[in-house]
Structures are given as C-alpha cells and as structure tokens.
Amino acid sequence: MDWWEALVLGVVQGLTEFLPVSSSGHLQIFGALFGAGGDDHLMFAVVVHAATACSTIVVFAPEIAALFRGCLRSRRGEEMQYAWKLVLSMIPVGIVGLCFKEQVEELFSTGLALVGGMLLVTALLLAFACRARSRSRRVGYRDAFLVGVAQAFAVLPGLSRSGATIATGLLLGIRRESVARFSFLMVLAPVLGEALLDLLKGGFASSGIPVASLVAGFIGAFVSGLLACRWMISLVKRGRLLWFAVYCALVGGLLIALG
C-alpha cells in the first residue's frame, strides 16, 4: 500500500466513522478499488480506527476531563453513574470481540454484496430515526445496554456504528445531543483497547504495510475525524439524517446490483 493510498483510506475512515454511512464498509469499497485486502488491510483498519478514537478524545476533551474529575470526587455522583453506563454499553461488543473475532474477520473477505445489504439496513435505521420524536430524556442503564447491543451488531461490514447507535438512541427517546455524545464516547475503550493489544502482540511490526503508509493513514483519519465529529454532532442536533439514509440506500443497492 502506497502512502497516498493510505492517506485516502485514512480520510475516508475519518469521515465515515462519525457520519452514519459505515466506515468499515467504505474501507472495504476503497480497499477493493486499491487492491488492498487480507490481514494487512485488517491491521490498517485498526490503525485508522485508533486515529478516529483519538480525534474523539480531542473533541470531547472537556467532557472527558469533567467525567474523570467527577468520578474521583464522588463514587455515587452523576459522573460515576455515566461512567458505569459507558462500561455497560461496552459489554456486548466485548463479548463479540472475545468470542466471535475470527468469524467477524472472515466476513470482511466475503465481498461487497454483504456491505451493500448492511448499508440498506443502515438506511432503514436512519429513516426510522428521522421519524422519531425529539425528547429530553437522558441515557439510562437500559438505554446504555441496548445502544451497546446496536454497537455489537455494527461490527458487520456496511452497518454503520454511529448510525446504528444514534438511531437506536433516538428510537428509545433519548435527547439528540445526549445520544450523539454517548455514541462517540462509548467506542473509545474498545477501539483503543484493540489497538493496544495488537501493539503488544507485535501485529504492527509484522504487518506488510510500510510505516510511512500507516502514519499517513493515521494522520488522514485523525484530521478528517476531527471535522466529521463536530459536523455530525451539529447534524444530530438538527435532526438532519435523512440524506444519509438516501445515500446508504443508493450505495447499498448499487453494490448488490454489481454483485
């Protein structure tokens, strides 16, 4: 993989991680165009996902700092309860990662038809979410678990993680700003944890991708992720998700038609 291909893929990852159009699906689409695939492609996906997680930390730095201060100040305060909700939301995807990692990785080599089908599912979720009534309820423990289940299903290539979690939260009646914030924060520990495990196992060193390409991909995903994260928060507040549903439906239908 050349550095410019890695940069393009990184930018694609950064934009599509936060916009509800499936970053994993678009990485597969552009990876197929560039002839990338196999274990090296999966390793590259880990790197650029870690980059978007870092961009999330930058965007939500004040909220994360306040959360840590609140947890240190009181074990029964609102911040500690929010932290436990985040932990609860991570359990479903943690189970998938521990028990079904190999099966999930095999799905990324099944071709683009599966990506197309999951993009259609994403379009349906977003379409339903657009019709959800705007409410002022905050994230509860039950909500956190159900949004976590949506995140676990979003390991399927083509099913947008942000789209699935935000749509689930809106359908549950959670306030728009609250569900967007929760959706972006709940993914930090799983993504960074996976990157750390791969680093400890020497996965990056054994990868066939040049270091320059990994760095270019990381930078592209980080910078574009900063922009997309702020943009997506604004879009969710205003309830403008319908065009993303249309986009996912068109791309999904095209991929299925092409086979």
Sequence and secondary structure as in RCSB ss.txt:
>XXXX:A:sequence
MDWWEALVLGVVQGLTEFLPVSSSGHLQIFGALFGAGGDDHLMFAVVVHAATACSTIVVFAPEIAALFRGCLRSR
RGEEMQYAWKLVLSMIPVGIVGLCFKEQVEELFSTGLALVGGMLLVTALLLAFACRARSRSRRVGYRDAFLVGVA
QAFAVLPGLSRSGATIATGLLLGIRRESVARFSFLMVLAPVLGEALLDLLKGGFASSGIPVASLVAGFIGAFVSG
LLACRWMISLVKRGRLLWFAVYCALVGGLLIALG
>XXXX:A:secstr
  HHHHHHHHHHHHHHHHTTT HHHHHHHHHHHHT  HHHHHHHHHHHHHHHHHHHHHHTHHHHHHHHHHHHH S
SSHHHHHHHHHHHHHHHHHHHHHHSHHHHHHHTTS HHHHHHHHHHHHHHHHHHHTS    B   HHHHHHHHHH
HHHTTSTTS HHHHHHHHHHHTTB HHHHHHHHHHTTHHHHHHHHHHHHHTTTTTT SS HHHHHHHHHHHHHHH
HHHHHHHHHHHHHT  HHHHHHHHHHHHHHHHH 
